[in-house]
Amino acid sequence: MSSTKDLRGVFVPVTTPFAPDGALALGRMAENIARYNRLPLSGYIVTGSTGEAVMLTRAESERVWSSVRESAAPDKLLIAGTGSDSTAETISRTRRAAELGYPLALVKTPYYYKSLMTPAVLENHYRRVADASPIPILIYSVPVFTGITVEADLAARLSSHPNIAGIKDSSGNPERAGDIVAQTHANFQVAVGSAQFFAASLAAGARAGILAAACVLPELCLEVYEAHRQGRKQELESLQRALAAPASTIVSKHGPPGVKYGMDVRGYFGGPPRSPLAPLSAAAATEIDAVLAKSLETAAPR
């Protein structure tokens, strides 16, 4: 298993496959993981936003964690999404993920009582979870879904906690990612969640991308990361442009249903989303077909 100190590269926030009747289709998940295993991806985030975590019961989440744990190659870092609006429930889920062999947990911000989620309240929540967790945690800031943003000053305060390993910043703002890097200590891991700004975020100091676009275009995401790492600036610009359009259309515009459809197009199993999310319309599917074809023609993944 990779070290939690090695949060670098590209991570896939894996989707949760469902059968036509809405039940978990864990055999199809194992097929997807087996294919991802053949790529130099750094690891997998399980039951995150792209994995429709909010649609799963706790028992289902644990089944998904176990399935991915059994299917993942030993060199892939596994991260379980364990966040809940309740501090106690988050602690319980994080402990369970640790029991199932996960070395790291991704903890989203509580958000239901949004107006009461002040920086002080969030800081207390994360410190209590980190104090009680047997494994390091990552802060998960995803304001597009929660309406809550973890700003750099809060991240800086939390970075002093020995059991808070870093943050996934899905604000889509490379400047914010850069501010977090600048204000936290050197061992604090900063990953980003927006493929549209992946290159810019890496330039700002982020170490990794946890990218829904990597469910569909893992090779292209890896190409962007490698071009940045090797300083191939001209190629990096071209690759980032090729990634930005499908990321915008598939992920930002159409969400998990778009990601799952894109996976189907690429030969993975995407399948249906879980209700109340609806499958794509024919027009949306045609839009994704076109943007994928253009992206793959522009920068054919190797």
C-alpha positions in Angstrom: 0.0 0.0 0.0 1.3 3.5 -0.9 2.2 5.8 1.9 -0.2 8.5 2.9 2.7 10.9 2.5 2.6 10.2 -1.2 -0.5 12.0 -2.2 0.8 12.8 -5.7 -0.4 12.2 -9.2 -3.9 11.4 -10.5 -6.6 9.7 -8.4 -9.9 8.3 -9.7 -13.0 9.1 -7.6 -14.6 5.9 -8.6 -18.3 5.7 -9.6 -20.7 3.3 -7.9 -22.3 1.0 -10.4 -25.9 0.2 -10.1 -28.0 -2.5 -11.7 -31.2 -1.5 -13.7 -33.2 -2.2 -10.5 -31.0 0.2 -8.5 -29.1 -2.4 -6.6 -25.3 -2.3 -6.2 -23.5 -3.9 -9.1 -20.2 -4.7 -7.4 -19.1 -7.1 -10.0 -19.1 -4.3 -12.6 -17.1 -2.1 -10.1 -14.5 -4.8 -9.9 -14.2 -4.9 -13.7 -13.7 -1.1 -13.7 -11.0 -1.2 -11.0 -9.2 -4.1 -12.8 -8.9 -1.9 -15.9 -7.8 1.2 -13.9 -5.2 -1.0 -12.1 -3.3 -1.3 -15.4 -2.7 2.5 -15.5 -0.1 4.4 -13.4 -2.9 6.0 -11.4 -2.0 6.9 -7.8 -5.1 5.5 -6.2 -8.9 5.6 -5.8 -11.3 7.7 -3.8 -14.3 5.5 -2.9 -17.8 6.9 -2.0 -17.0 10.5 -2.9 -19.2 12.9 -4.8 -18.7 11.2 -8.1 -19.5 7.9 -6.4 -23.0 9.2 -5.5 -22.1 8.7 -1.8 -25.2 10.7 -0.7 -27.4 8.1 -2.4 -25.9 5.1 -0.5 -27.0 3.7 2.8 -24.2 3.1 5.3 -24.3 -0.6 4.8 -24.0 -0.1 1.0 -21.0 2.2 1.5 -19.3 -0.5 3.6 -19.9 -3.0 0.8 -18.4 -0.7 -1.7 -15.4 -0.1 0.5 -14.8 -3.8 0.8 -15.3 -4.4 -2.9 -12.7 -1.8 -3.9 -10.3 -2.9 -1.2 -10.4 -6.5 -2.7 -10.1 -5.3 -6.3 -7.5 -2.6 -6.0 -3.8 -3.3 -6.9 -1.5 -3.1 -3.9 0.3 0.0 -5.2 -2.9 2.1 -5.3 -3.7 4.4 -2.3 -7.2 3.9 -1.2 -9.2 6.8 0.3 -12.7 6.4 1.8 -15.2 9.2 1.7 -16.6 9.1 5.3 -18.0 12.6 5.9 -21.4 13.2 7.4 -23.2 16.2 8.8 -22.9 14.5 12.2 -19.4 14.6 13.9 -20.2 11.3 15.8 -21.3 9.6 12.6 -18.3 10.8 10.7 -16.1 9.4 13.4 -17.9 6.1 13.3 -17.7 5.8 9.5 -14.0 6.7 9.5 -13.2 4.1 12.1 -15.1 1.5 10.1 -13.2 2.4 6.9 -10.0 2.0 8.9 -11.1 -1.5 10.0 -11.7 -2.4 6.4 -8.1 -1.5 5.5 -8.4 2.1 4.3 -5.3 4.2 5.3 -6.9 7.6 4.6 -10.3 9.2 4.9 -11.9 12.0 2.9 -14.2 14.1 5.1 -16.5 16.6 3.5 -17.6 19.7 5.3 -20.9 19.4 7.2 -23.4 21.6 5.3 -27.1 21.0 6.1 -27.2 23.8 8.7 -25.1 26.0 6.4 -25.6 29.3 8.1 -24.3 27.8 11.3 -21.2 26.3 9.8 -18.8 29.0 10.8 -15.0 28.5 10.5 -14.9 27.9 14.3 -17.6 25.2 14.0 -15.8 23.6 11.1 -12.5 23.7 12.9 -14.0 22.0 15.9 -15.6 19.3 13.8 -12.4 18.4 12.0 -10.3 18.5 15.1 -12.7 16.1 16.9 -12.8 13.8 13.9 -9.0 13.8 13.6 -8.6 13.2 17.3 -10.8 10.2 17.2 -9.7 8.7 13.9 -7.2 5.8 13.8 -6.2 7.0 10.3 -5.2 10.4 8.8 -8.0 12.4 7.3 -8.2 14.8 4.3 -10.5 17.8 4.5 -12.9 17.9 1.6 -14.0 21.3 0.4 -16.6 21.0 -2.3 -18.7 24.3 -2.3 -20.5 23.5 -5.6 -22.4 20.8 -3.6 -22.3 22.0 -0.1 -22.2 25.8 -0.3 -19.3 25.7 2.2 -15.7 26.7 1.3 -12.7 25.9 3.4 -10.5 29.0 3.0 -6.8 29.0 3.3 -6.7 30.5 6.8 -8.9 27.6 8.2 -6.8 25.1 6.3 -3.7 26.6 7.8 -5.0 26.2 11.3 -6.1 22.7 10.7 -2.8 21.8 9.1 -1.2 21.9 12.5 -3.1 18.8 13.6 -0.9 15.7 13.2 -3.8 13.5 12.0 -5.0 15.9 9.3 -2.9 15.0 6.3 -4.2 17.5 3.7 -7.2 18.8 1.8 -9.1 18.1 -1.4 -10.0 21.6 -2.7 -12.8 21.3 -5.3 -13.5 25.0 -5.5 -12.1 25.2 -9.0 -10.0 28.1 -8.0 -6.2 27.6 -8.6 -5.5 30.8 -6.7 -7.2 29.4 -3.6 -5.2 26.2 -3.9 -2.1 28.2 -4.1 -3.0 30.2 -1.0 -3.6 27.0 0.9 -0.2 25.7 -0.2 1.4 28.9 0.8 -0.2 29.1 4.3 0.1 25.4 5.3 3.2 23.5 6.3 5.3 21.6 3.8 3.9 18.1 4.7 0.3 19.2 4.2 -1.1 17.5 1.1 -3.1 19.6 -1.3 -5.1 17.9 -4.0 -7.6 19.5 -6.3 -10.8 18.3 -7.8 -11.2 20.4 -11.0 -9.8 19.0 -14.2 -10.6 22.3 -16.0 -7.9 23.9 -14.0 -5.6 21.0 -13.3 -2.5 22.4 -14.9 -2.9 25.8 -13.2 -3.5 24.2 -9.9 -0.3 22.1 -10.2 1.6 25.2 -11.1 0.2 26.8 -8.0 1.6 24.0 -5.9 -1.0 21.3 -5.7 0.4 17.8 -5.6 -2.4 15.7 -6.9 -5.7 15.7 -8.8 -8.7 13.8 -7.6 -10.6 14.2 -10.9 -14.0 12.9 -12.0 -12.8 13.4 -15.5 -10.2 10.6 -14.8 -13.1 8.1 -14.5 -13.6 8.7 -18.3 -10.2 10.0 -19.5 -7.6 8.6 -17.0 -4.9 8.5 -19.6 -5.3 12.2 -20.6 -5.3 13.3 -16.9 -2.1 11.3 -16.5 -0.6 13.0 -19.5 -1.4 16.4 -18.1 0.3 15.5 -14.8 3.4 14.1 -16.5 3.8 17.1 -18.8 3.7 19.3 -15.7 6.1 17.1 -13.8 8.6 17.1 -16.6 8.3 20.8 -17.5 7.0 20.2 -21.0 5.1 23.5 -21.0 4.0 23.7 -24.6 2.6 20.1 -24.6 1.0 20.8 -21.2 -1.0 23.7 -22.6 -2.3 21.5 -25.5 -3.1 18.6 -23.2 -4.9 20.9 -20.7 -7.0 22.4 -23.5 -7.9 18.8 -24.6 -9.0 18.0 -21.1 -10.9 21.2 -20.2 -13.7 20.8 -22.7 -14.8 17.2 -21.7 -14.3 18.0 -18.1 -16.6 21.0 -18.4 -19.3 19.2 -20.4 -19.2 15.8 -18.8 -18.5 16.6 -15.2 -19.5 20.2 -14.5 -22.6 20.3 -16.7 -23.9 16.7 -16.5 -22.5 15.4 -13.2 -22.5 11.7 -12.3 -24.9 10.8 -15.1 -22.6 12.4 -17.5 -19.5 10.7 -16.0 -21.3 7.3 -16.2 -22.3 7.8 -19.8 -18.8 8.9 -20.7 -17.5 5.7 -19.0 -19.9 3.6 -21.1 -18.6 5.3 -24.3 -15.0 4.5 -23.3 -15.7 0.9 -22.6 -16.0 1.0 -18.8 -19.2 0.2 -17.0 -21.0 3.4 -16.1 -24.6 2.4 -16.1 -27.5 4.3 -14.6 -27.3 6.8 -11.8 -29.4 6.3 -8.8 -32.7 8.1 -8.5 -33.5 11.0 -8.2 -30.7 11.5 -10.7 -32.0 10.9 -14.2 -30.2 9.2 -17.0 -28.9 11.5 -19.8 -31.2 12.8 -22.4 -30.4 11.8 -26.0 -29.3 15.4 -26.7 -26.9 15.4 -23.7 -25.5 12.0 -24.8 -24.9 13.4 -28.3 -23.1 16.4 -26.8 -20.8 14.2 -24.8 -20.1 12.0 -27.8 -19.0 15.0 -29.7 -16.8 16.5 -27.0 -15.1 13.1 -26.3 -14.4 12.5 -29.9 -12.8 15.9 -30.4 -10.7 15.6 -27.2 -9.4 12.1 -28.1 -8.6 13.3 -31.6 -6.7 16.4 -30.2 -4.7 14.5 -27.6 -4.9 10.7 -28.2 -4.2 9.1 -24.8 -1.3 6.7 -24.9 
